[in-house]
Amino acid sequence: MGKGWSSDLEKVKARVSNGAMKIEIDLKDVWDWAYCPLRVWWRKTGLAPDVISKQGKRTGEQLIEESIRSATRVYYELAGKSKDVPFGKCLGLVWKGWLEAWRLDDETVSDLVNYHQTRRSILSRFEDGEITNREGERYKKPTWTRYWRRMAESSGLAVLRQNIDRHQEAVGLGRLELPEEEYYRAPKGLADAFADSMDYANKMRLPPPDVVLGVNERLEVELPSVRLFSRADIVRSKGVSRKRGRPPKEPTGENLLHRLEYEIFLFDEEAPPIYGLLRDLRVIALGQSFPINLKLEEGDQLVESIRIRHMPSGKDQEINPRLGDGADILEALSRAVITGIRAGNYVPRMVCGWRACGDCQYRMLCFSETGVMDAFNPPLMAQIESAQRLTREMRKYLGGDGAQEKRIEIVRSIFEFMAKSPDLTPEGALWAMDNLEAETG
């Protein structure tokens, strides 16, 4: 991240597309900003060496997602070579490569296997309804209960976890020191990352290789003023058909319609209800997206369906989007996030306390040592850096000749007008200049 926040901000950049100025931003940034702007700040910032160092620490949740997605890629690569290798074995190959690269000893590897098996046997008692709350209902978070803590200690699971997680810093995982009574609610470490990924693998039912067009494919949505990028974990063909209307005299590929299905992996602990998925920003974006690098035969593409695979439960849900649905929402949210990033409007969720961030994978960075606000003050740092960037650009523009004073007055009047017009964005001002130039040209 040595290039710093200013260079990353340029990736949320102006770009000429079809003669119109557009901004580019990743859906992940829009999604994370809506949850907590500091998630974006940790990934993007390069304002201080200490921050860069902390940012290099991966999280247990990242390990889980990386292992599952890497195993998916390996699975289809081997299938393309006519090798029928089960998904679980592909995941094992991914973890084997990591463990060897980290140079963990055989005892730690054995502890990982034992931890997964012991944890699975305890979790099954909660999942099967053998252990319930006072109302006879299953616990939503078994590992946060007193029953779990008691069984983890009596079975030796707690000791195994501590023995494994002491290697976290050596393998690039962050570590958060917690009092003993809070340890069972600590962010996921190496032990739980391995165990979770193995549990998910046992529930994976992937589409057959002959219908899969791509894995981890980059997608884009063309909005009125924004180009929004995202990824599909799997792109699947649902067939090729002819477009409606009179067929051409000469058959051409232009008359073909490729019907696609995008599949995404959700790693949230609870499966979201269908009502929530229909309004999920990630699902809305996929319904408007088209592959950037996927090479298909000549013809148009139609997003016929979106499949959401909930990894903890192994269940999947199919949604059929309609082109254009939610495009105004994507446009408005993207522009709001871009404006917030530029202004340094970081309001950390962690100011509401530990429990507000209970499921966030970045919480060990925000809460470690004195805490992110005391150590770094992200809003102030971002605003200072933004002001410094603006000063540098203005110096380039103003130069040092005799017309400098006049140019300063022109710039000041423009800024004063924009300050009085909060609804006028920099892009809006540039579009106004384009129109003015066209009218007077």
Secondary structure as UniProt FT lines:
FT   TURN            2..3
FT   HELIX           4..9
FT   TURN            10..11
FT   STRAND          14..17
FT   TURN            18..19
FT   STRAND          20..26
FT   HELIX           27..35
FT   HELIX           37..44
FT   HELIX           49..55
FT   HELIX           60..80
FT   TURN            81..82
FT   HELIX           87..102
FT   HELIX           106..127
FT   TURN            128..129
FT   TURN            134..135
FT   HELIX           142..144
FT   HELIX           146..155
FT   HELIX           157..165
FT   TURN            166..168
FT   HELIX           169..171
FT   HELIX           180..185
FT   HELIX           190..201
FT   TURN            202..203
FT   HELIX           209..211
FT   STRAND          212..222
FT   STRAND          226..242
FT   HELIX           253..255
FT   STRAND          256..266
FT   HELIX           274..277
FT   TURN            278..279
FT   HELIX           281..287
FT   STRAND          290..291
FT   STRAND          300..310
FT   TURN            311..314
FT   STRAND          315..319
FT   TURN            323..326
FT   HELIX           327..343
FT   HELIX           349..352
FT   HELIX           354..357
FT   TURN            358..359
FT   TURN            361..362
FT   HELIX           363..367
FT   TURN            369..370
FT   HELIX           372..375
FT   HELIX           378..398
FT   TURN            402..403
FT   HELIX           404..419
FT   TURN            422..423
FT   HELIX           426..440
//
